[in-house]
Amino acid sequence: MKPPAFQFYARDWLSSTLGMPWDVAGLYIHLLAWSWDNGPLPKSAIWRRRVIGPDAVRLWNGVKKRWKKTKDGWINERLEHQRRGQMTFASRGEKGAKARWQASPKHMPNRWPASASASASADLNKPAAARPVHFRVYAAIAGKVLKQTEDLDLAPSEIAEEFKRACAKQELPYDATITTKALDAAQAARTRRRA
């Protein structure tokens, strides 16, 4: 399944398009979005005239240096680098999840356990993944994940996947709400420490 979005770094965009006319910058982001969704831009000048319009030659010449001609069409190398990174990350996550499920399927619930109010003695008889876990444990894991992924330029969904993997390694139940809260708490704590 192809990734639905690419990372957009505002500062990089502003510095790389500094001095670029508005219509050329608009075409550039439009072509990036088109290429992300459809693959390489067709080589055909007819296609460009049809998509860009009557001013196609001038506008294309304004962005052409940011695209590389290949046998399949025109690609933006930075965009393709992001695509490869996202596909690799997704593939690793899929393989890891499959391996975890094959290794221990009954210890991998999808939702927060309903037994959170059960007595502690009853919880000791349950598998580790079915026991209620204090939120601070999740917040600590989230802090470690944020620290490990700090320099990787990952999207929030990719960081959430890393958090999910870290929970699975410790046989902790996973829940999307817990993920969001734990990552938000860890991010807030990191921001406070840096201030």
N, C-alpha and C positions, 0 to 999 in steps of 0.2 A: 504494500500500500504506500503510495507516494506521500511524503510529508505535505501537509496543507499550507504551511507557512515557512518563510525564511526570516532569519534575524535581520532586523533593520537597526543599524547603529546611527543615531541622529548626528552625532559629532562627525563620524566618518562621512556621512552623506553630505553634510554641510561643507566640510572642507574639500571633498572631492568634486563638488559641483560649484564651488565658489567662482563667480564670474560667468557661469554658464547661463545663457538666456533662459527665461522661464519656460518657454515652449520646448526647448531642447531638454531641460531637466525633467519636464513633464513626460516627454517621450521616453526618456531614459528609464524612469521608474515604471512606466507602463510596459516597456519592453522587458524589463527585469521580471515583472509579475507574469507577463505572458510566457516568458521562457521558463519560469519556475513551474508553471502549470502545464505547459505543453512540450517543453524540451527546446532544442536549438531553434533559433529563428531561421526560417527558410532563407536560402541563398537568393531567391528570386527577387529581382527589382520590381516585378509586377506585384508580388505579395506586399512589398514595402509600400508601394504607391496605394494599393488598396487599403492597407491598414493605417498608414500614416496620413495619407491624403495628398492634396495637390502640391504641398510644399515638401514632399518626401525627400527629395535629393538634398536640400539644405539641412533639414532636420537630421537625416541619417548621417550626413557628413559631420554633424555636431557630436554625435555619440559613437560613431563607427570605431574610433580608437579604443573604446572600452570593450569591444567585442573582438573575438578571434574567429577567423574563418576555419572551419574544419570540414571534413568530408560529409558530415551530417547537417551542417548549417553553421550559423553564427552562435558562439557561446560566450558568456561572460565568465571568465575563469574564477573569479571570486565567488560568484553564485554557485558554480558547479562544485567548488571546494566545500561550500556549505552543504550542498545536496549530498555529497559523498559522506561528509561528517555525520549528517542526520541519519542517513541510511545505515552507516556502520554502527552508530549508537543504537538504533532501533533493532538491528539484527542481533547485536550482542545482548540486548535486553530480552529479546524473544528467545534466544538460545538458552540464556540463563534461567528464564522462567520455566521453560520446558524441562530443563535439567532438574530444577527444584521440584516441580510437580511429579516427575518420574521417580525421583529419589524418595519423596515423602508426601504423597498426595493427601493423606488424611490430616496432616499437620499444617495445611495451607488454607485456612478459611479466607473467604473473600470479604467478610464483613466483621465489624467489631463484635465480639462475643456477647450474646444476650445474658450470659451468666455473671455480669459485672457485680450484681448484688448478692451473689451466692457467698456462703461463708468461706473463710480462708481454708478450713480443713477440707471442705469439699473440693476447692480449687486445686489442692495438692494432688488429688487423684486424677486430674485432667492433664492432657498433653500440654506442653509449654505454650503452644500457640493458642489454646483455648482459655488460658488464664487471663483475667483482667490485668492490665499493665498500667502503672502510674504514668500520667502524662509527662512527667519529668524525664522518664526514660526515652520517650519519643523525641522530646525537645533536645536531649543530649545527642541522640543519633542525628537529628536534623542539623545540629551545630557541627558535628564531624563531617557530614555530607557537604555542607556549605563550605567548610574549610578545604576539603579535598577537591571541590569543583570550582574553587574561586577563580583560577586562571584559565578555565576551559571554555569560557564564552558559551555556556549552555543555556538553552531556553528553560523557562520555569518547568515545562512539562518534562524535560530531560532530567532536571534536578529532582523532580518528584519521582521519576523512575529509579534514580540512584538511591533515593530514600527508601523506596519500596524494596529494592534489592538488599539494602542494609538491614531492614526489618526482617526480611526473609532469612538472611544469614543467621539471625538470632532467634528464628522461629517465633517471631512476634506477629500477632494478627495485623492485617493491613486494612485501613479504611481511608477513603479519599478525604473525609472531613478531618481526620486526625493528621493526615499528611499536610493539608493546608495550614492547620493551626500550628503544628510543630515547626514547619518551615518558616511561617510568619513570626513565631516567637523567637526562633533562632536568629532570623534576620534582624529583628528589633534589638535583640541582645547584642549582636555584632555591631549594629549602628551606634548603640549607646556606648559600647567600649571604645569605638573610634572617635566619638565626640569629645 
